[in-house]
């Protein structure tokens, strides 16, 4: 079944997140396949913010992050814990905002056009399942508003996706 997310681009960042949060509740379905929900989650965020150049998931397997559903240019497929922004976020189990990726020690440049980044760890029942990685081709694109709302959106995702059933093989 086709589902539509409508976010007016003239809204403020916070208004966009509010509208997206309300619509996300109706976009995701408990009975849908996990990959279906993950893919629609990524697509909804991507289409809501014109400054996003890449967005996707990396999932934990064998103590490393592996590429999951994403939108944007082709990406790094494997990131070690403690390497780059994604690996640091996963290892530290905290959201990391990078205003200028060129100033981040050890940044992994999967996309040379990326200028800023935010990474949110996916933790459910104290287990780290991966990270949500969001890039922008603009400097200083992400701030505390993004952190708050993206963490809330990830918490919403947990209501529709049981990551314990999502096994990477």
Helices and strands as residue ranges (DSSP letters): H 13-27, H 34-48, E 52-61, E 64-71, E 78-80, H 84-92, E 96-98, G 101-103, E 116-124, E 127-136, H 144-160, G 163-165
